[in-house]
Amino acid sequence: MQISPSILSADFANLQSELDAISNADWAHVDVMDAHFVPNLTLGLPIVESLLRVSPIPIDCHLMIEDPDRWAPPYAEAGAKSVTFHIEAAKNPVTLARDIRAQGARASMAIKPGTPFAPYEELLPELDMVLVMTVEPGFGGQSFMADQMPKVEQVREAVKKHGGEIWIQVDGGVSAKTIEQCAEAGADVFVAGSAVYGAESAAAAIDELRELATRHAH
C-alpha cells in the first residue's frame, strides 16, 4: 500500500520544504497540466527537473497533456521514476509505454471517469500501473466519485488474469473517509492532495492513510 501525496495541494512558493514534509510517503505525485487536455495549467518539465534535484522520494508524474507520445518520455529521461499518460490522449500507447520504460521509469496509463477500461485491457503487458481517476482531471480538491470503484475492481480482476506486477492507482478525493473503499476495490497506490497538505501534520496524515489502506487491502 503506497501513498503518493499530490503537490497540486502544496504551497508552490516553497516546493522544496513541501517535499521534505512528505518524506515518509512512497512517492511525490506531480500533476502536469497543459490547459489543453484539461482546463488548467500547472507546471512542466523545467520545474519537474528542479523537483527531482531536491525530492527526498521518487517522483510520480501524472501527465494530463495532449500529445504525450512526444512529451512524456522526456520526464522519464529527466529522472521521474513513474510516468503516467492519459489513454485518451495517446496515439500509439504501446510505443509510448515502451519509450517510457526504455528511459528507466515505470509506464502507467490513466483513464478518466468517463473512459471504459475494457478496450485497453490488452495493453496491460506493456504497463506497470493503471491510474483510475476518481475525479474529472484538471483541478485539485474535488469530491471523490465512488461510482469508479467497479472500474477499480475490473482492473484488479484483469491484472490477476494477466499476471505481472501491475499497480493500481486512484487519484481524486482520496482521504481517510474514502481510502478504505479504494483499497477494498483493489487499489494499492493512493494519490492524496488536500487530505495530506490540508492536515495539521502531512507526515501523520500519510501514516494514517497507509494504515487505513493496509487494514482494508483487497
Buried (B, 14 or more C-beta within 10 A) or exposed (E): BBBBBBBBBBEEEEBEEBBBBBEBBBBBBBBBBBEEBBEBEBBBBEBBBEBBEEBEBBBBBBBBBBBBBEBBBBBBBBBBBBBBBBBBBBEEBBEBBEBBBEBEBBBBBBBBBEBEBEEBBEBBEBBBBBBBBBBBBBBBEBEBBEEBBEBBBBBBEBBEEEEEEBBBBBBBBBBBEBBBBBBBBBBBBBBBBBBBBEBEEBBEBBBBBBEBBEEBEB
